[in-house]
Amino acid sequence: MKDLVKDFLEGVGLSKNLSENLEAITFLIFIGVFACVLWLICKRILRVVFVRISKKTISKLDDYLIINKIPETLSYFPSLFFLMSFVKPALYSFPSMIKLSESLLNVFGAVLTIVLVRRLLNALKDFLKTLKNFKDKPIDSYIQVIMIFVWFIGVLLIFSILSGKDIGTFLATMGALSALILLIFKDTLLGFVASIQVTINDTVRIGDWITMKNCNADGDVIEINLSTVKIRNFDNTITSIPTYKLVSDSFINWRGMSESGGRRIKRALLIRVSSIHFVNDLQLQKLLKIERIAPYISQRKNEIDEENNAKGTDKSLLLNGRNMTNIGLFRRYALAYLQNHPEINNDLTVMVRQLAPSPEGVPLEVYVFVKDKVWVNYERIMSDIFDHLLAALPFFELQCFEYTSQTNSPLKNTQ
């Protein structure tokens, strides 16, 4: 073809030098057009092949290869190899351009290889995230580490191609600049080490609910990568914290609660001290109508009466001998109520206890575990429990503590 073009141009009457230049330009245009056509054909064929394979296979990996444009990336290589094969014959009239063109094609090949590796890793990352065993693993961190090494090697190779120097020369230079490199990539290196520690120690997984107060983070972990951890807070804001803070700082991981048999309620009612008193026979008759503690009251009353009679206790004064108190009976009632509550896990601790008195009253603490650990349901169940207990207090002639208007103080929360 080159000879035909040359003979045609010389036959037209053009000079030999001009004919050779026009011949080279024509040949360059031809191989350029052919390379583009070859790229379009390969792109079409590879796309069809990948789509057909993905439809016939159960695995989702080939689907992610298509999504990450692997067929499109591969389609460039045949055209690149074609250009590398014909660049020297095409530029024989321009010897000074041959070396530069070969270097540029080699650089393009290196960049294309890096892009291909990056897209393959992204496809692998997306696929692994669909697997149950890898859903909670920091896959992004590992992919980013691999890409750092790939880019590092790729950049060294590109510089070597453009400068014509050996890669060892650049490695020696990088060794001299290692202190500066460590300073620049400090957070990246710390994040990489932290990612390994987090994975090995199983400290945090994707999907865990964590609380890190010093970073204003309280929500679910949605991503762990080399440099940051992303947390979706309960108000749907996103908090990003450095990965190494998961190792250097303290935080709360609620995974243990999520995997346990229940979510804990630990809240107290503050009972006014002046409302606490012994229970007389008349009051006991009223309390015997409460079905949950009627058997307990009857049994307890018989035991107390027998002991008082045996000791000849003067019961004209209620303080003498053994007696029941309204706060003690209420505590027993609250325990019976919780033990029979369908949402309370009785396999775990179920307790109603009295804490040390304070200036705000006597704390009566509920310590139980709710079966339903979903936050909204948990709050609803806890509210229902305390609604009932607060409403039950007057039946035992008990009162919750609160600041009166005379003290010019706000109403005290009873929890």
VENCORVEN-V229341 format. One record per residue. N is the residue number from 1. PSI is psi in radians with two decimals (999 if undefined). Layout:
# VENCORVEN-V229341
<<N:PSI> <N:PSI>>
This chain:
# VENCORVEN-V229341
<<1:-0.74> <2:-0.72> <3:-0.67> <4:-0.77> <5:-0.73> <6:-0.78> <7:-0.68> <8:-0.75> <9:-0.67> <10:-0.57> <11:-0.51> <12:-0.41> <13:0.16> <14:2.71> <15:2.82> <16:-0.75> <17:-0.79> <18:-0.64> <19:-0.73> <20:-0.68> <21:-0.80> <22:-0.63> <23:-0.78> <24:-0.73> <25:-0.74> <26:-0.73> <27:-0.67> <28:-0.75> <29:-0.70> <30:-0.87> <31:-0.50> <32:-0.79> <33:-0.72> <34:-0.70> <35:-0.69> <36:-0.76> <37:-0.76> <38:-0.71> <39:-0.76> <40:-0.71> <41:-0.82> <42:-0.70> <43:-0.77> <44:-0.80> <45:-0.84> <46:-0.67> <47:-0.81> <48:-0.75> <49:-0.81> <50:-0.71> <51:-0.75> <52:-0.71> <53:-0.72> <54:-0.55> <55:-0.43> <56:-0.25> <57:2.67> <58:-0.59> <59:2.55> <60:-0.05> <61:-0.76> <62:-0.52> <63:-0.72> <64:-0.47> <65:-0.69> <66:-0.76> <67:-0.65> <68:0.24> <69:0.70> <70:-0.77> <71:-0.73> <72:-0.68> <73:-0.74> <74:-0.51> <75:-0.30> <76:-0.45> <77:-0.76> <78:-0.74> <79:-0.67> <80:-0.79> <81:-0.63> <82:-0.80> <83:-0.68> <84:-0.57> <85:-0.54> <86:0.01> <87:-0.63> <88:-0.80> <89:-0.58> <90:-0.53> <91:0.45> <92:-0.46> <93:-0.24> <94:1.29> <95:-0.55> <96:-0.34> <97:-0.25> <98:-0.89> <99:-0.73> <100:-0.75> <101:-0.75> <102:-0.69> <103:-0.75> <104:-0.69> <105:-0.67> <106:-0.69> <107:-0.76> <108:-0.69> <109:-0.69> <110:-0.79> <111:-0.73> <112:-0.66> <113:-0.71> <114:-0.77> <115:-0.71> <116:-0.79> <117:-0.72> <118:-0.77> <119:-0.61> <120:-0.75> <121:-0.68> <122:-0.69> <123:-0.74> <124:-0.70> <125:-0.82> <126:-0.66> <127:-0.79> <128:-0.55> <129:-0.31> <130:-0.23> <131:2.46> <132:-0.68> <133:-0.27> <134:-0.01> <135:-0.64> <136:0.21> <137:2.57> <138:1.18> <139:-0.64> <140:-0.67> <141:-0.80> <142:-0.69> <143:-0.72> <144:-0.66> <145:-0.79> <146:-0.73> <147:-0.57> <148:-0.77> <149:-0.69> <150:-0.83> <151:-0.66> <152:-0.85> <153:-0.71> <154:-0.75> <155:-0.73> <156:-0.73> <157:-0.72> <158:-0.78> <159:-0.68> <160:-0.70> <161:-0.81> <162:-0.63> <163:-0.33> <164:0.20> <165:2.79> <166:2.62> <167:-0.55> <168:-0.55> <169:-0.76> <170:-0.63> <171:-0.66> <172:-0.71> <173:-0.72> <174:-0.58> <175:-0.66> <176:-0.47> <177:0.30> <178:-0.67> <179:-0.73> <180:-0.66> <181:-0.75> <182:-0.64> <183:-0.74> <184:-0.73> <185:0.49> <186:-0.91> <187:-0.66> <188:-0.78> <189:-0.73> <190:-0.72> <191:-0.67> <192:-0.83> <193:-0.73> <194:-0.69> <195:-0.72> <196:-0.77> <197:-0.72> <198:-0.70> <199:-0.82> <200:-0.78> <201:-0.10> <202:0.77> <203:-0.82> <204:2.43> <205:2.77> <206:2.27> <207:-0.24> <208:2.56> <209:2.05> <210:2.71> <211:2.12> <212:1.66> <213:-0.66> <214:-0.21> <215:0.13> <216:0.70> <217:2.21> <218:1.65> <219:-2.77> <220:2.41> <221:2.13> <222:-0.28> <223:2.40> <224:1.94> <225:-2.93> <226:-0.60> <227:-0.54> <228:2.76> <229:2.21> <230:2.26> <231:2.18> <232:1.90> <233:2.95> <234:-0.21> <235:0.26> <236:0.20> <237:2.74> <238:2.19> <239:2.24> <240:2.19> <241:2.61> <242:2.45> <243:-0.64> <244:-0.26> <245:-0.36> <246:-0.31> <247:-0.67> <248:-0.50> <249:2.81> <250:2.59> <251:2.91> <252:2.21> <253:2.10> <254:0.25> <255:-0.68> <256:-0.70> <257:-0.74> <258:-0.60> <259:-0.16> <260:-3.06> <261:0.01> <262:2.91> <263:2.30> <264:2.45> <265:2.17> <266:1.55> <267:2.56> <268:2.57> <269:2.33> <270:1.93> <271:2.29> <272:2.24> <273:-0.66> <274:-0.27> <275:-0.05> <276:2.29> <277:2.94> <278:2.71> <279:2.18> <280:3.10> <281:-0.66> <282:-0.75> <283:-0.61> <284:-0.63> <285:-0.66> <286:-0.73> <287:-0.39> <288:-0.27> <289:-0.19> <290:1.94> <291:-0.61> <292:-0.54> <293:0.09> <294:-0.81> <295:-0.69> <296:-0.77> <297:-0.77> <298:-0.82> <299:-0.76> <300:-0.69> <301:-0.71> <302:-0.75> <303:-0.76> <304:-0.75> <305:-0.74> <306:-0.76> <307:-0.73> <308:-0.70> <309:-0.67> <310:-0.58> <311:-0.07> <312:0.69> <313:2.38> <314:1.83> <315:0.21> <316:-0.42> <317:2.11> <318:-0.42> <319:-0.47> <320:2.58> <321:-2.84> <322:2.52> <323:2.87> <324:2.57> <325:2.73> <326:-0.57> <327:-0.59> <328:-0.72> <329:-0.65> <330:-0.70> <331:-0.71> <332:-0.68> <333:-0.77> <334:-0.70> <335:-0.79> <336:-0.68> <337:-0.77> <338:-0.68> <339:-0.46> <340:0.07> <341:2.25> <342:-0.35> <343:0.00> <344:2.34> <345:1.87> <346:-0.10> <347:-0.30> <348:-3.13> <349:2.23> <350:1.97> <351:2.46> <352:2.02> <353:2.71> <354:2.23> <355:3.06> <356:2.36> <357:2.59> <358:3.03> <359:-0.27> <360:0.14> <361:-2.91> <362:1.97> <363:2.23> <364:1.83> <365:2.35> <366:2.19> <367:1.70> <368:3.07> <369:2.23> <370:2.39> <371:-0.76> <372:2.03> <373:-0.02> <374:2.32> <375:-0.86> <376:-0.80> <377:-0.68> <378:-0.81> <379:-0.66> <380:-0.80> <381:-0.77> <382:-0.72> <383:-0.72> <384:-0.72> <385:-0.83> <386:-0.47> <387:-0.79> <388:-0.80> <389:-0.69> <390:-0.70> <391:-0.42> <392:-0.31> <393:-0.82> <394:-0.47> <395:-0.37> <396:0.21> <397:0.66> <398:2.70> <399:2.53> <400:2.61> <401:2.46> <402:2.61> <403:2.40> <404:2.86> <405:-0.39> <406:-0.40> <407:-0.04> <408:0.62> <409:2.69> <410:2.80> <411:2.31> <412:2.28> <413:2.39> <414:0.02> <415:999>>
